[in-house]
């Protein structure tokens, strides 16, 4: 048997074998991958076009998908309560997911918290909604109808996107903790509970 490191072998878990852990893996996986690509892009010398060319697409897809999964996870947790109806599948509609998360924030923390959360993060969410309303803009050069994803060229400050998503991640972590306390107020950590969402 080889004593070599097996860093190249990674586990893939089916979601029902550890519901919360798997959601965490997906959320953090997309976010870490986007951060890693962003850091590679920002730390490179940028002198060769092929080093940077096209990297914006996977980076932006990964960040957008991270936000979508983050919102769906928060909604799934609240869905185990009677505070907000989260049964409707919102698919890849980031705007609808955002509005439902705001509804959850208000139900748990009140109108002022909703307003503050909206003011803090609406800009980054609207940025993704505008650029990629269906979640396929950064995945494919053409829409399902065969049209170009965008009419004109534009630039993205990837460092600013990364910073905004980092702030959103921290706030969602705090929200998730508070939402979980609604399910089990005695628990300090309910990561071992098998709730399926």
C-alpha positions, 0 to 999 in steps of 0.5 A: 500500500502506498504511503503517498498523500491522497489529496486528489481523492475526495468524498461525495456524499448522498444528501440523505446520509447527512442532510445538514452536512451535505448542504454545508458541503455544497454551500462551502464548496461553491464558495471556496471554489469561487474564492480560490479562482478569484484569488488565483486571478487576483494574485496572478501577474495577468500578463498572459491573456490565457491566464485570465481569459474566461475565468469570470464565467466560472467565478460568477457562476460559482458565486451565484450558485452559492447564493442560491444554495445559501438561500434555499438552505435558509428557507428549508430550515424555516420551512420546518416551522410554521412561520413562513410557507416555504413549500413552493419550489422557487427553482433558480429564481434568485429574486423570488428566493431573496424575497422569501428569505426577507420574509423569513428574516422579518418573521424571525427578527422583525421589520427593522431587521428585514429592512437592514438585511435588505439594505445591506445585501440587496445590491449584490443580489440585484446585481446577480438577478440583473446579470443572470436571472435564470442561473445560466448566464455564466454557464452558457454563452447562449440562452435556451432560446439561442440568444446571446446572454447579454447585449453588450460587453461589461466589466465586473469588479471581481474583488468587490463581488467576492467581498460582498459575497463574504459579507452575505455568507457571514450574515447567513451563517448568523441567520441559520444559527438563529433559525435553527434555534427555532426548531430546537431552542435547547440545542446549541448544535443541531448538526446531528439532527436529520431534518430533510430539506 
